[in-house]
C-alpha cells in the first residue's frame, strides 16, 4: 500500500480514490486505516481497508452514533488499539480486535 497523492492510495489489487483529501493513514498488521478530512465536517471519515483495498468497516460501525460525526485525528496506541478524536470533543478508545469502544473521554 502506498499513497499516490492527496486523494489516492494504491494497494496490491486496487487504486482507492477519495472525494476529499487523505489526512492520515495508520498501518496495522492485517489492515490499514484512512482518515479523510477537509475544513468542513466529513461524517464517518475513518475507514478500514485490507491490503487488497477492500473496505472492512467505517468508524460509525463501531461507535454506533445516532448521527455519524466527523473525526479530526486518530492515533495508534497499540497493535489492537486506536484513539479516534471526534469533532465534538470526544476521544474514543477502540479495541480493533473486538471492534468495540473501550472508553470515551470528553474534552469539553
LINDALIN-V821847 format. One line per field, one symbol per residue. psi: psi as a letter, one per 40 degrees, with the letter a starting at -180 (. if undefined). A space follows every 50 residues. Layout:
# LINDALIN-V821847
psi = ???
This chain:
# LINDALIN-V821847
psi = hihdaeeihhadeihhhidiihdihhhideiiihhhhadihhifehhhii eeehhdiidedddfidhhiiidiihhdieehihhhieefhhhhhhddefi hdihihe.
